[in-house]
Amino acid sequence: MVYKSFDFQPFHFIQKGEFGIAFRKNIFGVVKKLLHHMRQYNRIILEDENGKKRALSIREIFYLESNRHYIKYHTSVREEPFQIRGNMKDEEVKYSQYDFVRIHKQYLVNMHYIKDISMAKEEVVLEINRPFPKLPMSRNYKKDVESKYILYLRTKP
């Protein structure tokens, strides 16, 4: 049954008859992983250039792209990106708690959608429902991208 359970992506296993400190430690570990996973389902409200507001979850954001004083939100909810006035530094601070990583001065990526990171080609390939975009990765961000992505993969449920 253990092997069949992998079809359901279990967070953790608790052995039968496990009580006391070990049991509490395992339960706290499961809850911590679950809370980390659930952060991506927090909702935000974006307003497009026509004044239309749209609520979406963090998970629906593929990546953010900076263009002068505007930020384009590339999402799964519509083909064209939402564009808002802002700067990438503020967005990086806001989304770093949601597993986003800055790969270039113009790009902030949701690590959930990273398909491949090519250190040699200095690019990040995203796995989304469109042709897989290849985004440039700056040399200044390479080490940070690599370390944050490895940490993300280790904590990913």
C-alpha positions in Angstrom: 0.0 0.0 0.0 2.9 2.3 0.6 3.8 2.3 -3.1 0.3 2.8 -4.2 0.1 5.9 -2.0 2.7 7.7 -4.1 0.0 8.2 -6.7 -1.6 10.6 -4.2 1.7 12.5 -3.4 1.7 12.0 0.4 3.3 14.6 2.5 4.6 12.1 5.1 4.1 8.7 6.7 3.3 8.1 10.3 3.9 4.6 11.5 1.2 2.7 13.2 1.6 2.7 17.0 3.8 5.8 16.9 3.1 8.0 20.0 4.8 10.6 22.2 7.6 12.9 21.0 8.2 11.2 17.7 4.5 11.4 16.8 4.3 15.1 17.7 7.4 15.8 15.7 6.0 14.0 12.6 2.6 15.8 12.9 4.3 19.2 13.2 6.5 18.3 10.1 3.4 17.4 8.1 1.6 20.6 9.2 4.6 22.7 8.3 4.9 21.2 4.8 1.1 21.6 4.3 1.2 25.3 5.3 4.1 25.9 3.0 2.3 24.3 0.1 -0.9 26.2 0.8 0.7 29.6 0.6 0.6 29.4 -3.2 -3.2 29.4 -2.9 -3.4 32.8 -1.3 -5.4 35.2 -3.4 -4.5 38.6 -4.7 -6.5 41.2 -6.7 -4.9 42.6 -9.8 -6.3 45.5 -11.7 -5.6 45.7 -15.4 -5.0 48.9 -17.5 -8.8 49.1 -18.2 -9.6 49.3 -14.5 -11.0 45.7 -14.4 -10.2 43.8 -11.2 -9.4 40.1 -11.1 -8.9 37.9 -8.1 -6.4 35.1 -8.7 -4.3 32.8 -6.6 -0.5 33.1 -6.4 -0.3 29.7 -8.0 -1.9 31.1 -11.2 1.1 33.5 -11.7 3.8 32.1 -14.0 6.2 35.0 -13.9 6.4 38.8 -13.6 8.2 40.9 -16.2 9.4 44.4 -15.6 9.1 47.0 -18.4 10.1 50.5 -17.3 7.6 51.5 -14.6 5.2 48.7 -15.3 5.0 45.1 -14.2 3.4 42.5 -16.5 1.9 39.5 -14.7 1.9 36.4 -17.0 -0.8 34.2 -15.6 -2.8 31.1 -16.4 -6.1 33.0 -16.3 -5.7 34.8 -19.6 -3.4 34.9 -22.6 -2.3 38.5 -22.4 -0.5 39.6 -19.2 -2.0 41.9 -16.6 -0.1 45.2 -16.5 0.2 47.3 -13.4 2.3 50.3 -12.4 5.1 49.3 -10.1 8.7 48.3 -9.8 10.3 44.9 -9.6 12.1 45.4 -6.3 8.8 45.9 -4.5 7.3 42.8 -6.3 10.3 40.7 -5.4 9.9 41.5 -1.7 6.1 40.8 -1.9 6.4 37.5 -3.7 9.6 36.0 -2.2 7.6 34.3 0.6 5.6 32.5 -2.2 8.5 30.7 -3.8 9.3 33.3 -6.5 12.9 33.9 -7.5 14.5 36.8 -9.3 16.4 35.5 -12.3 17.1 38.8 -14.1 16.5 42.4 -13.4 13.4 42.1 -15.6 12.0 38.7 -14.4 10.6 37.2 -11.2 9.6 33.6 -11.7 7.3 31.3 -9.7 9.5 28.3 -9.0 6.6 25.9 -9.3 6.7 26.4 -13.1 10.4 26.0 -13.6 11.0 23.1 -16.0 14.8 23.5 -16.4 17.6 25.8 -15.4 20.5 26.0 -17.8 23.5 27.5 -16.1 25.6 27.2 -19.3 23.0 29.0 -21.5 22.0 31.3 -18.7 18.3 30.7 -19.2 15.3 29.4 -17.3 12.7 27.3 -19.1 9.1 27.3 -17.8 6.7 24.5 -18.0 3.3 26.1 -18.7 0.3 25.5 -20.9 1.8 27.6 -23.7 5.0 27.0 -25.7 7.7 26.7 -23.0 9.1 30.2 -22.7 12.9 30.5 -22.2 13.7 33.5 -20.0 17.2 34.9 -19.7 19.0 34.5 -16.4 21.5 37.2 -15.4 24.9 36.2 -14.2 24.3 38.4 -11.1 21.4 36.1 -10.1 22.8 32.7 -11.1 24.0 31.6 -7.7 20.9 32.9 -5.9 18.6 31.1 -8.4 20.5 27.9 -8.0 20.5 27.9 -4.2 16.8 28.9 -3.9 15.7 26.4 -6.4 17.5 23.6 -4.7 16.0 24.6 -1.4 12.6 24.8 -3.0 12.9 21.3 -4.5 13.9 19.9 -1.1 10.9 21.4 0.7 8.4 20.8 -2.1 5.7 18.3 -1.0 
